Amino acid sequence: MATGAAQDFLSLFQPSQVAAVPVTAADVRSLAGLSAYGSVTGGQSITFLPEPNAAAAGLAAGLAAPVVGDLPAGTPATPRYAVVSGGVVTFTFSRALAEVAAARAGGTLPSMPAGLDGSSLSVSIAPSVVVSYGIDPANFLQGGSLPTGVAFIVVKTRTPTVAATGVTAQQLENYLLSVPGIPTDVVSELRSIGNPTETIPIPIPVDLANSTPVTINGASGLLIGDSTGLGSAVIWQHNGVVYGIAGTLTTNEVLGIARSTH
């Protein structure tokens, strides 16, 4: 029988696939309001560090830098390397805050499972290696605009792990999706994904992009097309490692890069 800290550590898992969740700007604002139902800590110490070459980046991240075999015509010859440090982000549910937030949304809290008040969900993010071609990766990852011409980044990291305390991750997710103020279509999309211990939901802004399931060398992934015509991206997972590629690329180009990356 588990004792001490082990009793509080109810689940630890690594999602093994990704799934799209179409959202609108209003949905994102509503979901951001979940912070009113508890406290969010961590994430502030995540840093972006340039590295001189692939070997240095891999050593700093503890993960070999991705190697791209198929570069589109016009790709800059010399890539840049960097590492994004890891960290832990924790959401801790508060009954008192949730009651106030529910009343503000014009509703009341549903019946609460035993142990939910004070329960937490922690996401541990491993360091990432970033390889960029024709783009400043620090500016891009912080929401900066894309340059003209062929420019893209390749990101490689280990799959995030998630730990739940107090209640299981499934119980916490189910309860949060039932509280007043969460858009019904977002609730439906998240519920349709299924077991949160197996799937990473990827929010896709419906007014800016669309997503299509794809296969990358036998692994399932998502191809994300920018409806403005400015670029595209793909994300997939293989053997506990998550890869992402994004930039001023056509969908054929981004898929070609992905299928040649290891």
C-alpha positions, 0 to 999 in steps of 0.5 A: 500500500502506498504511504506518505508522498506516494499517496498524493502522487496519483498519476504520472503519464506521457501523452503519446499522440497529438490532436487538434482542438479548433478554437476561436479568439473568444474561446481562448479568452474563456479558457484563459479565465480558468486561472480564476478557478485556482493558481498557476505557478512556474514557467517564469524561469524558462529561458532561451539560450543561443548555442554555437553549433549542433553539438553544443545545443544537444549537450545543453538540452540533453537531446541530440539536435534534429538533423534535416535532410531535405532543405527546400530551394532557397534555404539559407546554408547556415542554420542557427542553434539554440536551447529553450530551457525546461520547467514545471507549470502547476495549476492548483484548484481552489474551491473558494476561487472557483465559487467566486468565478462561477458566480461571476459567470452567472452559475454555480459549481457542480458537485465536487469530487472528494479531494478536488479542493487543493488538487493540482496538475503539473506539466513538466516541460523538458529542454528543447533544441531549436534549429533555425534557417533564415529566422531569429528563433528568439523573436519567432518563438516570442510571437514576432513576425516571419521574414520573407523568403524561405525561413523556418525553425525545427524544434525537438523536445521530449514529451511533456510529463504530467502529474496529478495530485488529490484527484486523477488528471481525468477527474480534474479535467472533467470537472474543469470542463463542467464549470460555468463559462467554458464554451460548449464547443470547446468542451465537446472538442476536448471530450472527443479527444478521449483519455488526456493521459494519451493525447496532447490537445493542440489549439488551432485558431479556426479563423487563422489556420486549419489542421489535417492529420498526417503520418510522418515516418509511421508516426501520427501528427498534425499538419497546420496550414495558415489560411493567410497563405504565409506559412505552415507547420507540422507537429508529431511525436515518435518514441517519446520525442516531440518534433515541430516545424514551422515557417514560411513554407508550403504544406508540401515543403514542410512535410518534406522537411519533416519526413527527412528529419531525425 
